[in-house]
Amino acid sequence: MRPGLSRGQGRLSSYDEHVALELIRPRLFDRKPMSNAPNPFADRENFAPPPRTTRSPMAIVGVILGVMFLAFVCLAAVVGTGVYKHARPTPVASLPPRNTDLQEEFADYKASVESAFESGPSIDSLEIENTLLAAIDRARRGETVSVNVPMFIEAVMRSPYAEGMDFGDQLVLRNTLSIYPPEMYASDHEAILAVRADPENDKLATADVLLYSTDDPATSLRIYLVRTGRGWEHYDVLDLENGLRTSDEYASYFASDDDSGMLDSAEVIEMVEEATSEYYDGDADKAFTILRRAENQEVEAASRLSAKLQVAYGWMNLDEYGEAERVLLSIEDPDACWGIWPTLAICRTYMDDYEQA
């Protein structure tokens, strides 16, 4: 009980309670709002709760899957671009249009030979000459001479034998080059006949080179070079004896059907070497059988002339010059392969047919 009040005085009468409520009612229910913003609950007649969502759980899952799919597409695009650049990297320089007229190439090389013997080699760049001499020397010692891979891949794709190569073939080609790069030609001796800078592109050049030895026929090469930040590098080689570029051989191999059973020139050379080995081991009959089988093999388009020439060399190794002549005369277009006529002349010389030689 509060001090100063008796037990009877502790409660208010009903009249006093009513008066007290009337005095405090304005303070409880007529307060001014704390903010001037409209009260959304003031208009009770027009008030309606927010509409319920009509989206089902499956729709939400669909949205999430759609976002995931778009993210996957973006990721695949990035990865795909990276794989494409790996398979076909950007070359240092644009390649000029491919010259498919071998007779023009032969004429240019012949002019280089004549000029070199009459007035000395025509060298536009000593740097390129020194680069080639060093590369051939390394190849002669069995060392790997690096080819400019982006330019070589571009040369392969521009080869007339590249028809049918798809992206998968390009990717396999790129990976193959990292394991089995093209080999630089080498012999006992070499002569740089001419080095020509490209008049339209200072990053490109060609060199005419003659390789020779006392035991083997000479090899006439046109080497294609590109200038990079590391200096001059070769990216393709035309073997005029075979009428074939290195890029053509690779294009023919990768564009052919894997199940076709066709051989390339390297496989024919292996058969020729096997026949030569058997012959000098005393089994001439087996050697002859291997060479005839090599002659009748289905060979890829780019390697057919070269394969015939290699088989002819094989018969010459066995001192069978009549057989070599027969193979050479079976070639339908001997002018397409520079080595055919000189080889035929050698055969006839050994057969004592000097007039025909």
HUWO-V747993 format. One line per field, one symbol per residue. ss: DSSP state (h for helix, s for strand, l for the rest). phi: phi as a letter, one per 30 degrees, with the letter a starting at -180 (. if undefined). A space follows every 50 residues. Layout:
ss=???
phi=???
//
This chain:
ss=llllllhhhhlllhhhhhhhhhhhhhhhhlllllllllllllllllllll llllllhhhhhhhhhhhhhhhhhhhhhhhhhhhhhhhlllllllllllll lhhhhhhhhhhhhhhhhhhllssllhhhhhhhhhhhhhhhllllllllhh hhhhhhhlllllllllhhhhhhhhhhhhhlllllllllssssssssslll lllsssssssssllllllssssssssssllsssssssssllllsshhhhh hhhhhlllllllslhhhhhhhhhhhhhhhhlllhhhhhhhhhhhhlllsl hhhhhhhhhhhhhhhhhlllhhhhhhhhhllllhhhllhhhhhhhhhhhh lllllll
phi=.ddibdedddccdddddddddddceeddccddddbdddddcddddcdbdd dddcddeddddddddddddddddddddddddddddddbddddbdddeddc cdddddddddddddddddbjeccdbdddeddddddddddddiddcdcdde dddddddcddcddjdcddddddedddddcbddcddaadbbbddabbdddc bdccabbcbccaadccddccbcccbbcbdcjdbdbabccddcibdedddd dddddddecdidccdddddddddddddddddjcddddddddddddcddbe edcdddddddddeddddcicdddddeddddddbdddbdddddddddeddd cicdddd
//
